[in-house]
Amino acid sequence: MAYNIVTIAGSLRKDSFSLKIANALAKLAPGSLELEVVTPAGISFFNQDLEGAPPADWLAFREKLQKSNGVLFVTPEYNRSIPGVLKNAIDVASRPYGKSSFLGKPVGIISNSPGLLGGVSAAKHLQNILPGISGPVLQQPEIYLSGVGDAFDADGNLTKDSLKTVLQQFIDAFAAHVAKHQG
């Protein structure tokens, strides 16, 4: 049986590098993992006033996470942090208080950027946000992917061998992390 992993590509852009990386990870995943790639598209803004009767999109996203065996975040960096839409998705899924849909789920984080720093600030913000609302966060290997602008062909296929090697190492480590915490 493969573990179901919700892989959240934290950008809304149709051709986002985060989405391409998430899809590449799905192809590289070992047989023990089945990655379902999603984006924050369609998740309405969190408003605590709506918690008594949450919108259907909130309930659907929460249920998807609750049924999963783990969560992977693939995030770009916007203004030295995570995109607002990703933070909103985390806020929606982590509520109501004490009933986070991430609770107990093994988590992995990959940040990326076409620039030199690989989205390290975004990853660090996720590392600050998640421990109080999720399960164990994979600590090693840390993945801050830089120079991703030329890593994919026109069809979105991963063509950069050095990136493929790093992603393979990460997804194999994440599979072991999930097995350890689900077994």
Backbone bond lengths (Angstrom), bond angles and torsions (degrees), N, CA, C in turn:
res aa  C-N    CA-C-N  psi(-1)  N-CA   C-N-CA  omega(-1)  CA-C   N-CA-C  phi
1 M - - - 1.448 - - 1.531 109.78 -
2 A 1.305 115.97 132.38 1.465 120.95 178.25 1.524 109.69 -89.28
3 Y 1.326 115.38 143.04 1.457 120.88 174.50 1.523 109.34 -77.40
4 N 1.327 116.27 133.80 1.462 122.24 178.86 1.526 108.88 -85.38
5 I 1.324 115.77 119.66 1.465 121.73 -178.09 1.523 109.26 -116.49
6 V 1.315 117.03 119.72 1.457 120.79 173.57 1.529 106.74 -80.63
7 T 1.306 115.61 122.07 1.460 122.10 -177.89 1.520 107.39 -110.93
8 I 1.324 115.92 110.32 1.463 121.36 -174.79 1.523 109.46 -96.66
9 A 1.328 115.50 110.00 1.462 121.11 173.16 1.522 106.20 -84.83
10 G 1.320 116.96 114.58 1.460 122.17 -166.73 1.509 117.17 -81.58
11 S 1.303 118.55 25.87 1.462 121.82 179.76 1.517 109.52 -129.66
12 L 1.311 116.20 150.76 1.464 120.92 176.78 1.530 112.66 -93.05
13 R 1.319 116.78 -13.90 1.462 120.46 -175.87 1.522 110.45 -63.08
14 K 1.330 116.73 131.72 1.463 122.91 -175.94 1.527 112.05 -55.03
15 D 1.323 117.44 -41.97 1.464 121.66 -179.05 1.525 111.83 -106.54
16 S 1.308 117.30 36.60 1.464 120.42 -176.38 1.518 111.29 -66.15
17 F 1.311 115.26 147.24 1.458 120.40 176.36 1.520 110.27 -65.35
18 S 1.326 116.85 -34.74 1.469 119.87 178.79 1.517 111.18 -61.29
19 L 1.318 117.39 -42.55 1.458 121.07 178.46 1.526 110.73 -66.20
20 K 1.320 116.87 -41.12 1.469 120.03 178.22 1.528 111.03 -63.72
21 I 1.319 116.48 -41.39 1.465 120.51 178.45 1.526 110.46 -65.31
22 A 1.331 117.08 -43.61 1.468 120.79 178.51 1.525 110.87 -60.24
23 N 1.323 117.11 -42.91 1.464 120.42 178.34 1.523 111.45 -66.80
24 A 1.337 117.52 -36.85 1.467 120.64 176.44 1.527 110.29 -64.34
25 L 1.337 116.58 -41.54 1.471 120.40 177.31 1.524 111.34 -59.78
26 A 1.338 116.15 -40.29 1.469 120.05 179.53 1.526 110.88 -59.90
27 K 1.327 116.49 -36.13 1.469 120.77 178.80 1.523 111.99 -74.99
28 L 1.327 117.59 -31.29 1.458 122.17 -177.51 1.529 113.01 -86.59
29 A 1.316 117.35 -13.34 1.463 121.14 -174.45 1.522 111.72 -60.30
30 P 1.329 116.16 139.22 1.468 119.23 175.59 1.523 109.92 -67.53
31 G 1.309 116.65 166.80 1.459 122.18 -178.32 1.515 114.48 -59.52
32 S 1.332 116.87 -18.63 1.466 120.03 -178.90 1.531 112.96 -77.56
33 L 1.347 116.53 -10.07 1.463 121.00 -179.88 1.519 110.64 -123.82
34 E 1.324 115.16 141.78 1.458 121.52 170.20 1.524 106.52 -123.69
35 L 1.335 115.53 112.83 1.459 120.42 -176.60 1.521 111.10 -92.59
36 E 1.327 115.59 126.93 1.458 122.47 173.10 1.524 106.92 -106.41
37 V 1.331 115.99 112.29 1.456 121.38 -176.25 1.525 109.74 -87.19
38 V 1.338 115.88 127.25 1.459 122.51 177.55 1.525 108.91 -132.61
39 T 1.312 115.67 163.48 1.460 121.72 173.89 1.534 107.79 -125.31
40 P 1.324 117.74 168.53 1.469 119.86 177.63 1.533 113.76 -77.02
41 A 1.320 117.84 5.83 1.464 121.12 -179.88 1.528 109.73 -58.99
42 G 1.308 115.46 134.41 1.460 120.65 175.31 1.514 115.12 86.49
43 I 1.328 118.05 -2.87 1.466 119.74 177.29 1.527 107.40 -89.20
44 S 1.317 115.46 114.66 1.464 119.56 -177.19 1.529 110.74 -68.84
45 F 1.322 115.15 160.93 1.462 120.85 -176.65 1.525 111.11 -61.24
46 F 1.326 114.40 137.76 1.450 119.85 175.94 1.527 109.93 -67.45
47 N 1.323 115.21 135.08 1.460 122.69 176.12 1.523 106.08 -147.93
48 Q 1.304 116.37 114.68 1.456 120.54 -175.87 1.526 112.50 -57.94
49 D 1.324 117.72 -24.23 1.469 120.54 177.47 1.526 111.84 -62.17
50 L 1.342 117.71 -22.33 1.461 121.60 -177.28 1.524 113.48 -91.97
51 E 1.320 117.96 -0.69 1.465 119.98 -175.18 1.526 113.53 -63.04
52 G 1.314 118.06 -28.33 1.463 120.63 179.03 1.523 112.62 -66.04
53 A 1.313 116.30 -33.39 1.465 122.78 177.58 1.528 107.47 -138.78
54 P 1.338 117.12 76.87 1.461 120.78 -173.72 1.532 112.50 -62.89
55 P 1.329 116.39 145.02 1.461 120.32 176.49 1.531 111.53 -59.85
56 A 1.311 115.98 153.86 1.465 121.66 -178.17 1.531 112.07 -58.95
57 D 1.353 117.08 -35.64 1.466 118.45 -179.46 1.528 111.09 -66.43
58 W 1.314 118.07 -34.19 1.468 121.09 176.13 1.528 109.87 -64.67
59 L 1.326 115.58 -47.17 1.467 120.36 -177.24 1.525 111.22 -62.90
60 A 1.328 116.73 -40.81 1.468 120.43 -179.76 1.532 110.92 -65.13
61 F 1.336 116.70 -42.92 1.467 120.38 179.79 1.527 110.30 -65.75
62 R 1.316 117.22 -44.45 1.461 121.31 178.52 1.525 111.29 -60.20
63 E 1.320 116.01 -44.10 1.471 120.22 -178.98 1.528 111.24 -63.64
64 K 1.338 116.62 -41.51 1.466 120.70 178.61 1.531 109.83 -58.42
65 L 1.321 116.30 -43.85 1.459 120.11 179.73 1.528 111.47 -69.03
66 Q 1.320 117.05 -42.00 1.464 120.87 -178.78 1.524 112.00 -61.94
67 K 1.330 116.70 -32.94 1.466 121.17 -179.90 1.527 112.83 -81.32
68 S 1.323 116.40 -10.26 1.467 120.23 -177.03 1.527 111.06 -82.10
69 N 1.331 114.11 167.14 1.462 121.45 175.57 1.522 112.36 -103.24
70 G 1.332 116.73 -2.59 1.452 121.13 -179.41 1.508 110.74 176.94
71 V 1.336 115.92 169.39 1.461 121.34 -176.80 1.523 109.25 -137.20
72 L 1.319 115.18 133.78 1.457 122.33 172.60 1.516 108.23 -113.17
73 F 1.320 116.64 134.03 1.456 122.18 174.32 1.518 108.17 -108.07
74 V 1.316 116.14 128.29 1.466 121.90 173.88 1.526 105.04 -121.39
75 T 1.323 115.94 108.89 1.462 119.15 -170.53 1.519 113.53 -125.37
76 P 1.325 115.74 140.14 1.459 118.93 166.20 1.527 108.48 -80.32
77 E 1.307 115.18 175.82 1.455 119.88 174.97 1.517 108.76 -113.80
78 Y 1.329 115.66 124.80 1.455 122.13 175.43 1.524 107.24 -117.02
79 N 1.299 117.70 119.47 1.464 121.83 176.56 1.527 112.29 50.45
80 R 1.319 115.18 45.82 1.471 123.78 177.07 1.527 114.16 64.86
81 S 1.331 116.31 28.38 1.458 120.95 177.48 1.526 109.08 -153.49
82 I 1.330 115.32 -171.61 1.454 120.51 175.66 1.527 109.20 -82.78
83 P 1.328 117.37 156.13 1.467 119.15 175.94 1.531 111.54 -61.77
84 G 1.327 115.62 147.62 1.458 121.08 178.85 1.517 112.93 -56.86
85 V 1.341 117.42 -36.83 1.468 119.74 -179.26 1.527 111.59 -66.07
86 L 1.331 116.67 -32.92 1.466 119.56 177.27 1.527 110.07 -71.69
87 K 1.314 117.61 -42.70 1.470 120.48 177.21 1.527 110.46 -61.05
88 N 1.336 116.18 -39.88 1.462 119.76 177.29 1.533 110.97 -61.68
89 A 1.336 117.44 -43.90 1.463 120.84 179.13 1.532 110.44 -61.25
90 I 1.328 116.45 -40.74 1.466 120.62 177.89 1.524 109.86 -64.40
91 D 1.326 117.48 -42.99 1.463 120.90 178.78 1.528 111.00 -61.32
92 V 1.315 117.27 -44.48 1.468 121.93 179.32 1.526 110.51 -61.36
93 A 1.333 116.37 -46.27 1.466 120.39 -175.09 1.520 113.17 -74.59
94 S 1.321 117.36 -23.53 1.466 119.92 -175.96 1.526 112.89 -86.62
95 R 1.302 117.72 -2.06 1.458 122.38 -177.56 1.524 110.15 -107.98
96 P 1.302 121.93 164.60 1.451 124.67 -5.71 1.526 110.66 -68.49
97 Y 1.328 115.13 163.78 1.455 121.87 -176.05 1.524 110.96 -49.06
98 G 1.341 115.33 130.49 1.458 121.17 178.38 1.517 114.40 84.82
99 K 1.328 117.45 -4.20 1.465 120.89 -177.41 1.529 111.02 -128.05
100 S 1.321 116.18 40.74 1.456 121.04 -179.90 1.518 111.10 -56.91
101 S 1.323 116.32 134.60 1.464 121.53 177.24 1.525 111.54 -71.84
102 F 1.323 117.16 -12.02 1.467 122.33 176.52 1.525 112.21 -89.30
103 L 1.319 117.54 -12.04 1.455 122.24 -171.74 1.529 111.19 -56.38
104 G 1.321 115.56 127.27 1.458 121.12 178.24 1.516 114.84 79.40
105 K 1.321 118.32 -5.87 1.468 121.47 -178.07 1.530 110.00 -84.79
106 P 1.323 118.69 127.12 1.455 119.71 171.89 1.533 109.40 -60.69
107 V 1.328 115.78 138.63 1.459 121.83 -173.50 1.522 110.24 -125.69
108 G 1.346 114.86 143.97 1.457 121.68 172.30 1.517 109.29 -128.88
109 I 1.329 115.72 151.81 1.466 121.60 -177.58 1.517 110.07 -130.34
110 I 1.322 115.43 129.63 1.464 122.17 171.67 1.516 107.02 -129.63
111 S 1.316 116.79 126.50 1.460 120.28 173.86 1.518 108.00 -111.06
112 N 1.326 115.78 159.73 1.457 119.07 -176.91 1.515 110.98 -153.20
113 S 1.330 113.77 157.56 1.452 120.71 178.72 1.523 108.90 -162.53
114 P 1.325 116.74 147.36 1.459 118.16 171.81 1.537 110.83 -70.36
115 G 1.330 116.48 -17.34 1.463 121.53 -179.31 1.519 112.59 -83.03
116 L 1.323 115.43 -169.52 1.461 121.63 -172.30 1.521 115.20 -81.86
117 L 1.333 118.91 -23.04 1.456 120.17 -172.71 1.528 113.96 -90.59
118 G 1.311 118.26 -7.46 1.457 120.91 173.09 1.512 115.61 65.39
119 G 1.317 118.01 21.12 1.457 119.89 177.88 1.512 113.91 72.95
120 V 1.320 117.45 27.04 1.467 121.28 -175.86 1.529 112.09 -57.95
121 S 1.321 118.58 -37.20 1.470 119.95 179.64 1.523 111.40 -65.56
122 A 1.323 117.58 -38.31 1.470 120.80 177.25 1.526 110.42 -63.39
123 A 1.325 116.85 -44.80 1.468 120.41 179.31 1.519 110.64 -61.94
124 K 1.308 116.71 -41.72 1.465 120.25 -179.58 1.532 110.74 -65.03
125 H 1.335 117.28 -35.57 1.461 119.15 176.98 1.524 110.87 -66.31
126 L 1.332 117.33 -40.63 1.469 119.27 175.85 1.520 110.49 -63.10
127 Q 1.332 116.85 -38.84 1.465 120.02 178.18 1.526 111.49 -63.94
128 N 1.321 117.31 -26.68 1.478 120.85 175.69 1.519 112.03 -80.48
129 I 1.319 117.76 -36.32 1.463 123.13 -174.81 1.527 112.44 -76.48
130 L 1.319 117.66 -45.13 1.459 122.05 -165.35 1.526 117.35 -73.66
131 P 1.320 121.05 -35.30 1.470 118.18 -173.85 1.526 115.83 -55.52
132 G 1.297 119.72 -31.83 1.458 120.77 -179.68 1.512 114.52 -79.95
133 I 1.341 117.19 -12.06 1.471 119.69 -174.21 1.525 113.52 -127.78
134 S 1.332 118.04 -1.08 1.464 119.85 -175.80 1.510 110.61 -127.04
135 G 1.308 114.04 -173.20 1.451 120.59 172.29 1.521 109.14 -88.77
136 P 1.321 116.50 -158.71 1.461 120.26 -176.43 1.529 112.66 -65.55
137 V 1.331 115.76 132.96 1.458 122.20 179.23 1.523 108.42 -95.47
138 L 1.327 116.45 128.10 1.463 121.53 176.92 1.524 109.00 -59.97
139 Q 1.318 116.30 122.28 1.462 120.87 -177.20 1.530 113.04 -91.37
140 Q 1.314 117.25 -33.83 1.459 121.40 -178.72 1.517 109.31 -137.34
141 P 1.285 119.85 136.32 1.458 126.13 2.11 1.528 111.56 -81.24
142 E 1.331 115.52 145.81 1.455 120.83 171.61 1.520 107.10 -82.22
143 I 1.339 116.62 135.81 1.454 120.34 -175.89 1.521 110.37 -124.53
144 Y 1.326 115.55 112.55 1.460 123.48 174.95 1.518 105.71 -123.61
145 L 1.316 117.10 96.14 1.464 121.48 -172.68 1.517 111.31 -83.67
146 S 1.307 116.14 117.33 1.463 121.05 177.95 1.521 109.21 -105.83
147 G 1.322 116.16 161.98 1.453 121.39 176.57 1.514 114.60 60.88
148 V 1.331 117.67 35.98 1.468 119.95 -176.76 1.531 113.04 -80.19
149 G 1.323 117.17 -4.84 1.463 120.83 -176.62 1.514 114.99 -60.37
150 D 1.332 117.19 -28.73 1.464 119.81 -178.22 1.533 112.25 -113.14
151 A 1.326 117.31 21.08 1.458 121.34 -174.17 1.525 114.49 -89.32
152 F 1.329 117.33 -7.25 1.468 120.87 -174.13 1.517 110.81 -129.92
153 D 1.336 115.69 149.07 1.465 119.34 175.35 1.527 109.48 -84.12
154 A 1.317 116.13 -177.30 1.470 121.25 -176.18 1.525 112.80 -62.50
155 D 1.335 117.95 -22.33 1.461 122.03 179.62 1.530 112.90 -93.45
156 G 1.350 116.30 4.05 1.451 120.26 178.71 1.517 114.53 85.93
157 N 1.335 117.59 8.99 1.460 121.09 178.92 1.519 110.84 -81.47
158 L 1.312 116.64 138.53 1.452 122.58 178.99 1.524 109.68 -69.01
159 T 1.323 116.66 122.82 1.467 121.10 -177.89 1.526 112.99 -119.20
160 K 1.302 118.33 -10.62 1.463 122.44 -177.19 1.532 108.99 -88.63
161 D 1.334 116.33 109.23 1.461 120.90 -175.04 1.527 113.38 -60.47
162 S 1.327 117.31 -38.27 1.466 119.00 -179.34 1.529 110.78 -63.58
163 L 1.315 117.30 -37.34 1.460 121.15 177.44 1.528 110.54 -69.81
164 K 1.322 116.30 -40.82 1.467 120.26 178.74 1.531 110.51 -59.48
165 T 1.326 117.17 -41.34 1.460 121.25 179.38 1.528 110.97 -62.21
166 V 1.328 116.91 -45.65 1.469 121.76 -179.93 1.530 110.64 -64.27
167 L 1.330 117.01 -43.61 1.467 120.13 179.59 1.525 111.41 -65.52
168 Q 1.325 116.91 -37.41 1.467 120.12 178.08 1.528 110.43 -63.93
169 Q 1.320 116.66 -44.47 1.463 120.19 177.58 1.529 111.13 -60.76
170 F 1.328 115.87 -41.70 1.463 119.45 -179.48 1.526 110.82 -66.10
171 I 1.322 118.28 -49.44 1.466 119.84 -174.67 1.521 110.93 -66.68
172 D 1.320 117.79 -31.66 1.467 120.29 175.23 1.530 110.44 -67.68
173 A 1.329 117.01 -41.89 1.473 120.83 177.10 1.532 110.65 -65.39
174 F 1.330 116.48 -38.64 1.464 119.67 178.98 1.522 110.46 -66.74
175 A 1.328 118.19 -38.44 1.472 121.39 177.56 1.529 110.05 -59.87
176 A 1.324 117.55 -42.23 1.470 121.05 177.49 1.528 110.66 -65.82
177 H 1.332 116.52 -38.69 1.469 122.04 178.39 1.536 110.46 -62.00
178 V 1.323 116.51 -45.24 1.465 120.95 179.19 1.526 110.14 -64.53
179 A 1.326 117.24 -46.88 1.470 120.52 -179.53 1.531 111.24 -59.39
180 K 1.321 116.50 -40.67 1.463 121.23 179.60 1.522 111.54 -62.32
181 H 1.329 116.60 -39.74 1.457 120.27 -174.47 1.526 113.76 -96.22
182 Q 1.321 117.74 -6.88 1.464 121.17 175.25 1.526 111.23 -105.32
183 G 1.324 115.62 -20.53 1.464 120.71 -175.33 1.476 111.76 -77.82
